[in-house]
Amino acid sequence: MSDSTAPDPEPHPAPTSCPASGTAPASGTAPASGTAPASGTAPASGTAPASGTAPAPDATPAPGKDSAPELFTWEFATDPYPAYAWLREHAPVHRTTLPSGVEAWLVTRYADARQALADQRLSKNPAHHDESPHAKGKTGIPGERKAELMTHLLNIDPPDHTRLRRLVSKAFTPRRVAEFAPRVQELTDRLIDAFVEKGSADLIHEFAFPLPIYAICDLLGVPEEDQDDFRDWAGMMIRHGGGPRGGVARSVKKMRGYLAELIHRKREAPGDDLISGLIKASDHGEHLTENEAAAMAFILLFAGFETTVNLIGNGLYALLRNPGQRGLLQDSLAAGETGLLETGIEELLRYDGPVEMATWRYATRALTIGGQEIPAGDPVLVVLAAADRDPERFDGPDVLDLARRDNQHLGYGHGIHYCLGAPLARLEGQTALATLLTRLPDLRLAADPAELRWRGGLIMRGLRTLPVEFSPSVPLSYGDGPSEM
């Protein structure tokens, strides 16, 4: 839902695998999710103890001082932070070959990352990529070009970006998000009701995945009878190749066809929803074209959906691995306070956020970042996960501190591409965590952390599953759960 987030690209065969697919790794992604990692694989990030005095005993060892870390392996996907620490110190702007074969620069220090995110010499338009025939098409969302979904905020620069963002902002207002809070709470409670009597759940598939899908569908104005189709398409996107080859591109095409039909319907009978707002939005007589409206609805759905899945999943996992911090938050919630919840969401975004790298940028001319010259046409990837653990910017960066105040993390990006959907992500994240910790106070991890697998790809970072146990209780509502949403 932001200029810094988007679905990861379709998997492509590559010599190195990454956390994305069961058949072929995604463009620049981490290991395939269907294969077991090497023995001794470390647990996921976010395993530093609350005291910050020592790393977790099963943490991935840091690379040697004289050896560059191996990127995009299973071990790296599980816990990339030691490798990023090495890069920050020894090669802060590092040229690497991604698993797809595309060569790109990784920017890992906070100061450099913040500069790069706001540098308009780094274009968002893939037309500026000096790509080889081998790399062609491996840096975008599969199917979006053929489906005419390229005209969204992630792929354009000023002045078109300025015009589109201004128009979209008219429909995506803080007031609309605030008014949506009761619906988010209702969805949250209904999803918990569906598993609360069992005493166990997979909080990714049964909670973190469906919550933002149903929420964004409601916000966009997708009729209830069509929302299961959206869930299926989103599931294909989030599997990043775990399904049939080419399934992501097919899902994009189906989505484009559906959105075109829905936009026609909304033109005839507009409602109080985001798609109707996009259609009606105007500025000095300018309106979004149909392709622009469809592209914006598409990116708002998918970018906003997967980031929230990962925010909830990564955040819950970090809290379960840091019982002292989790206890402080539960005590605060029990006292009716919201301050620690608000700062805590920002800390979870910094500590192990849902977006590992900002979406692609391309040098429109030769420029220098962090003392390193970047040739014109080269792709640049700002590593948000590395920047937000930079000890030059954050005290105790590997320690989870929910009360952290000076927390200008880059999880929502920076500059003109700052996340447009940040208010909705905060609302969903706060509601989800607060409700789970309140209704399931003895929530506990039901798996060895070393057995958990991470999905996502080059851009996103998130758990594939999060099995938990808790004391069974009675549902708050007595409907049929998610099917009634």
C-alpha positions in Angstrom: 0.0 0.0 0.0 3.0 2.2 -0.3 5.6 3.4 -2.7 8.1 1.3 -0.7 6.2 -1.9 -0.9 4.8 -4.2 -3.6 4.3 -7.9 -4.3 7.5 -9.7 -5.2 8.1 -10.7 -8.8 7.4 -14.0 -10.5 9.9 -16.7 -9.7 12.7 -17.3 -12.3 15.1 -20.1 -12.5 18.4 -19.1 -10.9 21.6 -20.8 -9.6 20.9 -19.6 -6.1 17.6 -20.2 -4.3 15.8 -17.8 -2.0 12.8 -17.7 0.4 10.1 -17.6 -2.1 9.1 -20.6 -4.1 8.9 -24.4 -4.2 9.9 -24.7 -7.9 12.1 -21.8 -8.9 13.3 -18.8 -6.9 11.7 -15.4 -7.3 13.5 -12.6 -9.0 16.1 -11.7 -6.5 14.4 -13.7 -3.8 15.5 -16.1 -1.0 15.3 -19.9 -0.8 12.4 -21.9 -2.1 9.9 -22.5 0.6 9.3 -26.1 -0.1 12.8 -27.4 0.7 14.3 -27.9 4.1 17.2 -25.6 4.9 20.6 -26.9 5.8 20.9 -28.4 9.2 21.8 -26.0 12.0 19.8 -23.2 10.4 19.3 -20.3 12.8 15.9 -19.2 13.9 14.4 -16.2 12.4 15.3 -12.6 13.1 14.0 -11.0 16.2 15.7 -13.6 18.4 17.8 -11.2 20.4 17.0 -11.4 24.1 15.2 -8.5 25.7 18.3 -7.6 27.8 20.4 -7.3 24.7 23.4 -8.7 26.6 24.0 -11.7 24.3 22.7 -13.1 21.1 20.3 -16.0 21.2 22.1 -19.3 21.5 20.9 -20.5 18.1 21.5 -17.3 16.2 23.4 -17.4 12.9 27.0 -16.6 13.5 28.3 -13.4 12.0 30.5 -13.8 8.9 34.2 -13.6 9.3 35.9 -10.2 9.1 37.7 -11.0 5.9 34.9 -13.0 4.1 31.8 -11.5 2.5 28.6 -13.2 3.7 26.8 -15.5 1.4 23.5 -13.9 0.5 20.1 -15.4 -0.5 20.7 -18.8 1.1 18.3 -20.6 3.5 20.4 -19.4 6.4 20.3 -15.9 5.2 16.6 -15.9 4.7 16.1 -17.2 8.2 18.2 -14.5 9.8 19.7 -11.9 7.4 20.8 -9.5 10.2 24.4 -10.8 10.7 25.1 -10.6 7.0 23.6 -7.1 6.9 25.8 -6.0 9.8 28.9 -7.2 7.9 27.8 -5.3 4.8 27.2 -2.1 6.8 30.7 -2.3 8.2 32.7 -3.6 5.2 30.6 -2.9 2.0 27.8 -0.5 2.8 26.9 -0.1 -0.9 27.4 -3.5 -2.3 27.0 -4.8 -5.9 25.6 -8.3 -6.0 24.1 -10.8 -8.4 20.6 -11.7 -7.4 19.3 -15.3 -7.7 17.5 -14.2 -10.9 20.8 -13.2 -12.5 20.0 -9.5 -12.3 22.9 -7.4 -10.9 22.0 -4.6 -8.4 23.4 -2.4 -5.7 22.4 -3.0 -2.0 22.4 0.1 0.2 22.6 -0.9 3.9 23.5 2.1 6.1 20.8 4.2 7.5 22.2 7.6 6.3 22.8 6.3 2.8 19.4 4.6 2.7 17.6 7.7 3.8 19.4 9.7 1.1 18.7 7.1 -1.6 15.0 6.9 -0.8 14.6 10.6 -1.4 17.1 11.0 -4.3 15.1 11.8 -7.5 18.1 10.7 -9.6 17.0 7.2 -8.6 13.9 6.6 -10.8 11.1 4.3 -10.0 10.4 3.8 -13.7 11.7 0.5 -15.0 12.3 2.2 -18.4 15.5 3.5 -16.9 16.9 0.0 -16.2 19.9 -0.6 -18.5 18.8 -4.3 -18.6 20.3 -7.1 -20.6 18.1 -9.5 -22.5 18.6 -12.0 -19.6 17.4 -9.5 -17.0 14.5 -8.2 -19.0 11.2 -8.4 -17.1 12.7 -9.7 -13.9 12.4 -6.6 -11.8 8.7 -6.0 -12.0 5.4 -7.6 -11.0 4.7 -10.5 -13.4 1.8 -9.8 -15.7 1.4 -6.1 -14.9 2.7 -4.9 -18.2 0.4 -7.1 -20.3 -2.5 -6.3 -17.9 -1.8 -2.6 -18.3 -1.2 -2.2 -14.5 2.1 -0.3 -14.7 0.6 3.2 -14.0 0.7 3.0 -10.3 2.8 4.9 -7.7 5.5 2.3 -7.5 6.5 2.7 -11.2 6.4 6.4 -11.9 8.2 9.6 -11.1 7.2 13.3 -10.9 5.3 15.0 -12.4 3.0 11.9 -13.0 3.7 10.6 -9.5 2.8 14.0 -8.0 -0.5 14.1 -9.9 -1.5 10.5 -9.1 -0.6 10.7 -5.5 -2.5 13.9 -5.0 -5.6 12.3 -6.6 -5.3 9.1 -4.7 -4.8 10.9 -1.4 -8.2 12.6 -1.8 -9.8 9.1 -1.6 -7.4 7.6 1.0 -7.8 10.0 3.9 -7.1 9.6 7.6 -10.8 10.2 8.3 -11.7 7.2 6.1 -9.2 5.1 7.9 -10.4 6.2 11.4 -14.0 5.5 10.4 -12.9 2.0 9.4 -11.6 1.1 12.8 -14.8 -0.6 14.1 -14.8 -2.9 11.0 -11.2 -3.9 11.5 -12.0 -4.8 15.1 -15.0 -6.8 14.0 -13.0 -8.7 11.5 -10.3 -9.3 14.1 -12.7 -10.8 16.6 -14.5 -12.9 14.1 -11.2 -14.5 12.9 -10.2 -15.2 16.5 -13.7 -16.6 17.2 -13.1 -19.2 14.5 -10.2 -20.9 16.3 -10.4 -19.7 19.9 -12.2 -23.0 21.1 -9.5 -25.2 19.6 -6.6 -24.0 21.8 -4.3 -23.9 18.9 -3.9 -22.1 15.5 -1.6 -21.2 12.7 -1.7 -17.4 13.1 -0.5 -16.8 9.6 -3.1 -18.8 7.7 -6.0 -18.4 10.1 -5.4 -14.8 11.2 -2.7 -12.6 9.7 -3.4 -13.7 6.1 -7.2 -13.2 6.0 -7.5 -10.1 8.2 -5.9 -7.6 5.7 -7.5 -9.3 2.7 -11.0 -8.8 4.1 -10.2 -5.4 5.4 -8.8 -4.0 2.1 -11.6 -5.6 0.1 -14.1 -3.8 2.3 -12.2 -0.6 2.0 -12.0 -0.9 -1.8 -15.7 -1.8 -2.1 -15.3 -5.4 -3.3 -18.7 -7.1 -2.8 -18.7 -9.9 -0.1 -19.6 -12.5 -2.7 -16.4 -11.7 -4.6 -14.0 -11.5 -1.7 -13.1 -15.2 -1.7 -11.8 -14.8 -5.3 -9.6 -12.0 -4.0 -8.3 -14.2 -1.2 -7.4 -16.9 -3.8 -5.6 -14.5 -6.0 -3.8 -13.0 -3.0 -2.8 -16.5 -1.9 -1.2 -17.1 -5.2 0.7 -13.9 -5.0 2.0 -14.6 -1.5 3.1 -18.1 -2.3 5.6 -16.6 -4.7 5.8 -19.6 -7.0 4.7 -22.3 -4.6 1.8 -22.9 -6.8 1.7 -23.7 -10.6 4.3 -22.0 -12.7 3.0 -18.8 -14.1 0.2 -18.7 -11.5 1.1 -15.3 -10.2 0.9 -13.8 -13.7 -2.5 -15.5 -14.3 -3.7 -14.2 -11.0 -2.7 -10.6 -12.0 -4.6 -11.0 -15.3 -7.7 -12.2 -13.5 -7.4 -9.4 -11.0 -7.1 -6.8 -13.8 -10.2 -8.2 -15.6 -12.2 -8.1 -12.4 -11.1 -4.6 -11.5 -12.0 -3.3 -14.9 -15.5 -4.7 -14.5 -15.8 -3.4 -11.0 -14.8 0.1 -12.0 -17.5 0.1 -14.7 -20.0 -0.9 -12.1 -18.8 1.8 -9.7 -19.1 4.4 -12.4 -22.7 3.5 -12.8 -23.5 3.2 -9.1 -20.8 4.7 -6.9 -20.7 4.0 -3.2 -18.8 5.2 -0.1 -15.7 3.1 -0.9 -12.2 3.6 -2.1 -12.7 2.6 -5.7 -15.6 5.0 -6.0 -13.4 7.6 -4.4 -10.6 6.9 -6.9 -13.1 7.3 -9.8 -14.5 10.5 -8.4 -11.2 12.1 -7.4 -10.3 15.1 -9.4 -7.9 18.0 -9.3 -8.2 21.0 -11.5 -10.4 19.0 -13.8 -8.0 16.0 -13.9 -9.3 12.5 -13.2 -7.7 9.1 -13.0 -8.0 7.1 -16.2 -9.5 3.7 -16.1 -6.1 2.1 -16.3 -4.7 4.3 -13.6 -7.7 3.6 -11.3 -7.3 -0.2 -11.9 -3.6 0.0 -11.4 -4.0 1.9 -8.1 -6.6 -0.4 -6.8 -4.4 -3.4 -7.7 -1.3 -2.0 -5.9 -3.4 -0.8 -2.9 -4.7 -4.3 -2.5 -1.6 -6.4 -2.9 1.0 -4.0 -1.4 -1.2 -3.2 1.5 -2.2 -6.8 2.1 1.1 -8.6 2.2 2.9 -5.9 4.3 0.2 -6.2 6.9 0.4 -10.1 6.9 4.1 -9.8 7.6 3.7 -7.0 10.2 1.3 -9.1 12.2 3.2 -12.3 11.8 6.7 -10.9 12.4 5.5 -8.7 15.2 3.8 -11.6 17.1 6.8 -13.8 16.6 9.1 -11.1 18.0 6.9 -10.7 21.0 6.7 -14.5 21.6 10.5 -14.6 21.5 10.8 -11.6 23.9 8.5 -12.5 26.8 9.7 -9.5 28.9 8.6 -7.0 26.3 5.4 -9.0 25.6 4.6 -8.9 29.3 5.0 -5.2 29.5 2.7 -4.7 26.6 0.0 -7.0 28.1 0.2 -5.2 31.4 -0.2 -1.9 29.6 -3.2 -3.1 27.6 -4.8 -4.5 30.8 -4.5 -1.0 32.4 -6.3 0.5 29.4 -3.3 2.3 28.1 -2.4 2.7 24.4 1.0 4.5 24.5 3.2 1.3 24.6 1.1 -0.2 21.8 1.6 2.8 19.6 5.4 3.0 20.1 5.5 -0.8 20.1 4.1 -1.1 16.5 6.8 1.3 15.3 9.5 -0.7 17.1 8.3 -3.9 15.6 8.4 -2.3 12.2 12.0 -1.3 12.9 13.1 -4.5 14.6 11.9 -7.1 12.0 9.7 -5.3 9.6 7.5 -6.7 6.8 9.5 -5.1 4.0 13.1 -6.2 3.8 14.1 -4.0 0.8 12.4 -1.0 -0.8 11.1 -1.6 -4.3 13.4 -1.2 -7.3 15.1 2.1 -8.2 17.2 2.8 -11.3 20.0 5.4 -11.6 19.0 7.9 -14.3 22.6 9.1 -14.4 25.9 8.3 -12.7 25.7 9.2 -9.0 27.5 8.5 -5.7 26.0 6.8 -2.7 28.0 6.3 0.4 31.3 7.0 -1.5 30.4 4.4 -4.1 29.8 5.4 -7.7 26.6 4.0 -9.3 26.6 3.9 -13.1 23.6 5.1 -15.0 21.0 2.4 -15.6 22.0 0.3 -12.6 19.3 -1.0 -10.3 19.5 0.1 -6.6 17.8 -1.7 -3.7 17.6 0.1 -0.4 17.8 -2.6 2.3 15.4 -1.2 4.9 16.1 -4.2 7.3 19.8 -3.3 7.4 19.3 0.4 7.7 16.9 0.0 10.6 19.4 -2.1 12.6 22.3 0.5 12.0 24.0 1.2 15.3 25.1 4.6 14.0 21.4 5.6 14.1 19.8 3.4 16.8 21.0 2.5 20.3 21.0 -1.2 20.9 19.6 -1.9 17.4 19.4 -5.7 17.9 17.3 -5.3 21.1 13.5 -5.1 21.0 12.4 -2.1 23.0 8.7 -1.4 22.7 9.1 1.9 24.5 11.8 3.2 22.1 11.1 6.9 21.5 13.7 8.1 19.0 12.5 5.7 16.3 12.6 7.3 12.9 12.7 3.9 11.1 12.4 3.5 7.4 9.8 0.8 7.4 7.3 3.0 5.6 9.9 4.5 3.3 11.0 8.2 3.1 10.5 11.1 0.8 7.9 11.5 -1.9 7.3 7.7 -1.9 6.5 7.5 1.8 3.8 4.8 2.4 0.4 6.2 1.6 -1.3 3.4 3.5 0.7 3.8 6.8 -2.3 4.8 8.8 -4.3 1.7 7.8 -1.2 -0.6 8.4 -0.9 0.9 11.9 -4.6 0.5 12.6 -4.6 -3.1 11.5 -1.3 -4.0 13.3 -2.3 -2.4 16.6 -5.8 -3.9 16.5 -4.5 -7.4 15.7 -1.8 -7.5 18.3 -3.8 -5.9 21.1 -6.8 -8.2 20.6 -4.7 -11.4 20.4 -2.7 -10.6 23.5 -5.9 -9.6 25.4 -8.1 -12.5 24.4 -5.3 -15.1 24.4 -3.2 -14.0 27.3 -1.2 -17.3 27.6 -0.4 -17.4 23.8 2.7 -19.4 23.2 4.8 -20.7 20.3 4.0 -24.3 19.4 7.1 -25.0 17.3 10.8 -25.0 17.6 11.9 -21.6 16.2 14.6 -23.4 14.1 11.8 -25.3 12.3 9.9 -22.2 11.2 10.3 -21.2 7.5 10.3 -17.8 6.0 8.5 -16.8 2.8 8.6 -13.7 0.8 11.3 -12.7 -1.6 13.6 -9.9 -2.4 11.2 -7.3 -1.2 9.0 -8.9 1.5 10.0 -10.7 4.7 7.5 -12.9 6.5 6.8 -16.3 8.2 5.1 -19.0 6.2 3.5 -20.4 9.4 3.2 -19.4 13.0 1.8 -22.3 15.1 0.7 -21.3 18.5 -1.1 -22.8 21.5 -3.3 -21.2 24.2 -6.1 -22.0 26.7 -9.3 -22.5 24.8 -12.1 -20.0 25.4 -15.6 -19.1 24.3 -16.1 -17.1 21.1 -17.4 -13.6 21.4 -19.7 -14.0 18.4 -21.5 -17.0 17.2 -21.7 -16.7 13.4 -19.8 -18.9 11.0 -16.6 -16.9 11.3 -14.7 -15.7 8.3 -17.2 -16.9 5.7 -19.7 -14.3 7.0 -17.2 -11.5 6.5 
